[in-house]
Amino acid sequence: MGRYAEAEPLIRRALEARERTLGREHPQTLSTVYNLAQLFSVQGRYAEAEVLSRRALEARERTLGAEHPDTLLSVDNLANIYYPQRRYAEAESLHRRALEAQERTLGREHPDTLKSVLNLANLSSVQGRHAESERLYRRALEAFERTLGGEHPFTLLALNNLALSYQAQGRYTEAEPLYRRALEPSERVNGPEHARTLALINNLSTVLISQGRHVEAEQYLRRSLTAAERLGPDAPDTLTAANNLAVSLQEQGRVPEAEALFRRVLTARERTQGAQHADTVAARANLATLLRPARERDQAGVPPAAAGSPTAVSATAVADGQTCMIVTDIAIIDGEETRVPKRLCRAPPSTRWLRA
């Protein structure tokens, strides 16, 4: 995970070889085009990913037809490139096109159909259409349980994302048992250090943080961080666990430990993603909030917040008597981990955090 620089030339060589020997529209060539598009997408190189995804979709429409299963998967793949760019209307149009065709040609309970149901549920949830997202998540979950069983990876994925929807609404007591229900089989089926298992541990931890249960959250997050560090110190799972652990430690009054972790995350984000990336800005916001008042932030070398940035919002919230921090949940979108930062605020003496 995260060894993108090594992967890219290998995939490019495979693509060039297949274009030369099989042709530009051969199924194996288009599968390699998809792999390269996915590599670009996980790095945030969406313009390049979109060009490749459109190429694969147009070729499959031309050679296989508009409703072939592989064509419809390409439709969903393109939509999933729009999703992290917040191009929700374009993504929703494509997901609905795929779902309607899959229901007609594959049936309502085919795995591809249900994955499209999940995709639409994710879009509804991120746009705040919670009643619609819950209905779609439940439809997918019940069908996966009925057709694939309670421990199938697709079932566990649906549990995770339904719990995230509850969490986004502040329904923590409903979200927590869903995460716990999915965690045990994920540890058994996927393994205790699998990315899906770590995602469930992370999300359970943020539910505990939201309820002020920081000691429990710390235990889970230390386990997650230890496992994620084997992927590398700058791996996305590592930085997510380190950030969320720092929030938990801060709330326990363990400021030096929290500061060390926040600085570690910020340094890694600046090095790997650049100073202006949203994840870097969020890391800077958390460190700035920890190191208040402004004199302490200046001594630490944390630059003043720009107007309208998350850092500026955090500083204002603190001045208004609230403390606000940014934690990260992990949704599974089309089989890929998608990190979802969220801003939590609380006003003393409450120990509960509310999503801003």
ABEGO torsion letter per residue (X at the ends): XGBAAAAAAAAAAAAAAAAAAAEAABAAAAAAAAAAAAAAAAAGBAAAAAAAAAAAAAAAAAAAEAABAAAAAAAAAAAAAAAAAGBAAAAAAAAAAAAAAAAAAAEAABAAAAAAAAAAAAAAAAAGBAAAAAAAAAAAAAAAAAAAEAABAAAAAAAAAAAAAAAAAGBAAAAAAAAAAAAAAAAAAAEAABAAAAAAAAAAAAAAAAAGBAAAAAAAAAAAAAAAAAAEAABAAAAAAAAAAAAAAAAAGBAAAAAAAAAAAAAAAAAAAEAABAAAAAAAAAAAAAAOBAAAAAAAGBBBBBBGBAAAAAAAAAAAGBBBBBBBBBBBBGGBBBBBBBBBBBBOABABBBBX
